[in-house]
Amino acid sequence: MTFAYKHVFGRLKDIDQGSYTNFVVVNMGDILHHPKGNLKFILNRIDLKLPDDFDFSFIKRDADKKRIDSYFK
């Protein structure tokens, strides 16, 4: 996971210099706690629609909440 963060956020200088102008960063905790709104937002940004019958039950809120809570101990 650390490598992914270094890869993504290590390019902030490029973003600041205008190399990347069309992107969205959404915190995983936000997706888990407000999945419908955040997934709709992300998909709208790439011109896709969230199906009306989309099943959100696959999102494992409890497991991630424990992980997130552990960061604040």
NUTIFI-314620 format. One record per atom (N, C-alpha, C, CB): x, y, z. Coordinates in steps of 0.2 Angstrom, whole numbers, padded with zeros to 4 digits, always signed. Each point is the difference from the previous one (the first is absolute). Glycine has a CB too. Layout:
XYZ
...
This chain:
+0004-0006+0000
-0004+0006+0000
+0004+0006+0000
-0009-0006+0006
+0015+0006-0002
+0004+0006+0000
+0003+0002-0007
+0003-0003+0012
-0002-0002-0016
+0003+0001-0007
-0005+0004-0004
+0007-0010+0001
-0014+0008+0000
-0005+0003-0004
-0001+0008+0002
-0006-0011-0001
+0007+0012+0008
-0001+0007+0002
+0006+0004-0003
-0006-0004+0010
+0012+0001-0010
+0006+0004-0002
-0001+0001-0008
+0007-0005+0009
-0010+0000-0012
+0000+0001-0007
-0006+0005-0002
+0003-0012-0002
-0008+0012+0005
-0006+0005-0001
+0002+0007+0002
-0008-0010+0001
+0010+0010+0006
+0001+0007+0003
+0007+0003-0002
-0008-0003+0009
+0013-0002-0011
+0006+0003-0002
+0000+0004-0006
+0005-0010+0005
-0010+0010-0009
-0001+0004-0006
-0003+0007+0002
+0000-0011-0007
-0001+0013+0013
-0004+0006+0001
+0004+0006-0003
-0004-0005+0011
+0010+0005-0011
+0004+0005-0004
-0003+0001-0007
+0010-0002+0008
-0010-0004-0011
-0003+0000-0007
-0007+0003-0001
+0007-0010-0002
-0011+0008+0007
-0007+0003+0000
+0001+0008+0001
-0005-0011+0005
+0009+0013+0000
+0001+0007+0002
+0002+0004-0006
+0002-0003+0012
+0002+0000-0016
+0003+0003-0006
-0005+0000-0006
+0012-0003+0004
-0018+0000-0003
-0005-0001-0006
+0001-0005-0004
+0000+0012+0000
+0004-0017+0001
+0001-0006-0004
-0007-0005+0000
+0012+0001+0002
-0015-0001+0004
-0006-0003+0000
-0006+0004+0002
+0006-0011+0003
-0011+0012-0006
-0005+0004+0001
-0007-0003+0001
+0006+0009-0006
-0007-0015+0004
-0006-0003+0001
+0000-0007+0004
-0003+0005-0012
+0002-0004+0018
+0001-0006+0004
-0005+0001+0007
+0012-0002-0005
-0013-0003+0008
-0004+0000+0006
+0003-0004+0005
-0011+0002-0006
+0012+0000+0012
+0002-0004+0006
-0005-0001+0005
+0012+0004-0002
-0014-0010+0003
-0005-0001+0005
+0002-0005+0005
-0009+0002-0008
+0009+0000+0015
+0002-0004+0005
-0004-0006+0001
+0004+0010+0006
-0001-0016-0005
-0004-0007+0000
-0005+0001+0006
+0010-0006-0004
-0008+0009+0010
-0005+0001+0005
-0006+0003-0002
+0009+0000+0008
-0008+0005-0012
-0006+0004-0003
-0004-0005-0004
+0006+0011+0000
-0003-0015-0004
-0004-0004-0004
-0004-0005+0004
+0009+0001-0009
-0006-0004+0014
-0003-0005+0004
-0005+0003+0004
+0010-0006+0001
-0010+0012+0002
-0005+0003+0004
-0005+0004-0004
+0008+0002+0009
-0007+0000-0015
-0005+0003-0005
+0001-0003-0007
+0000+0011+0008
-0001-0017-0008
+0001-0003-0007
-0004+0002-0006
+0003-0010+0007
-0009+0011-0006
-0005+0002-0005
+0002+0007-0003
-0009-0007+0005
+0010+0012-0001
+0002+0006-0002
+0007+0001-0003
-0007+0004+0009
+0012-0008-0006
+0006+0001-0003
+0001-0004-0006
+0004+0001+0011
-0007-0007-0012
+0001-0004-0006
-0004+0004-0006
+0001-0011+0007
-0007+0014-0005
-0003+0004-0005
+0004+0005-0003
-0011-0002+0006
+0015+0006-0001
+0004+0005-0002
+0006-0002-0004
-0003+0006+0011
+0006-0011-0009
+0006-0003-0004
-0003-0002-0007
+0006-0004+0010
-0011+0000-0010
-0002-0002-0007
-0003+0006-0004
-0003-0011+0005
+0000+0016-0002
-0002+0006-0004
+0006+0003-0003
-0010+0002+0007
+0016-0002-0003
+0006+0004-0003
+0002-0004-0006
+0003+0004+0011
-0004-0010-0012
+0002-0003-0006
-0006-0002-0005
+0010-0005+0007
-0015+0009-0006
-0006-0001-0004
-0003-0007+0000
+0005+0009-0007
-0006-0012+0013
-0003-0006+0001
-0005+0001+0005
+0010-0007-0004
-0016+0003+0004
-0005+0000+0005
+0000-0006+0004
-0007+0007-0008
+0006-0006+0014
-0001-0005+0005
-0007-0003-0001
+0008+0005+0008
-0008-0012-0010
-0007-0003-0001
-0004+0001+0006
+0005-0009-0008
-0012+0010+0007
-0005+0001+0005
+0000-0006+0005
-0007+0007-0008
+0008-0013+0005
+0000-0006+0004
+0007-0003+0003
-0010-0003-0007
+0015+0008+0007
+0006-0002+0002
+0000-0002+0007
+0005+0008-0007
-0002-0014+0009
+0000-0003+0006
+0006+0002+0005
-0006-0010-0005
+0005+0014+0010
+0005+0003+0004
+0002-0005+0005
-0004+0011-0002
+0001-0017+0003
+0001-0004+0005
+0007-0004+0000
-0012-0002+0001
+0016+0003-0006
+0006-0003-0001
+0006+0004+0004
-0004-0005-0011
+0002+0011+0013
+0005+0004+0003
+0001-0002+0007
-0003+0010-0008
+0009-0011+0010
+0001-0003+0007
+0001+0006+0005
+0005-0011-0005
-0010+0014+0007
+0001+0006+0004
+0003-0002+0007
-0010+0005-0005
+0008-0010+0008
+0003-0002+0007
+0007-0001+0000
-0011-0005+0003
+0013+0001-0008
+0008-0002+0000
+0004+0006-0001
-0003-0011-0005
+0001+0016+0001
+0004+0006-0002
-0001+0004+0006
-0002-0001-0012
-0004+0002+0016
+0000+0004+0005
+0005-0002+0006
-0013+0002-0003
+0014-0008+0004
+0004-0003+0005
+0007+0003-0002
-0007-0010+0003
+0009+0009-0010
+0007+0002-0002
+0001+0008+0001
+0000-0010-0008
-0006+0014+0006
+0001+0007+0000
+0000+0002+0008
-0006+0001-0011
+0002-0004+0015
+0000+0001+0007
+0007-0001+0003
-0012-0003+0001
+0016-0002-0003
+0006-0002+0002
+0005+0005-0001
-0002-0012-0002
+0001+0017-0003
+0005+0005-0001
+0000+0006+0005
-0001-0003-0012
-0005+0003+0015
-0001+0005+0005
+0001-0002+0007
-0008+0005-0008
+0011-0011+0009
+0001-0002+0007
+0007+0002+0002
-0007-0009-0001
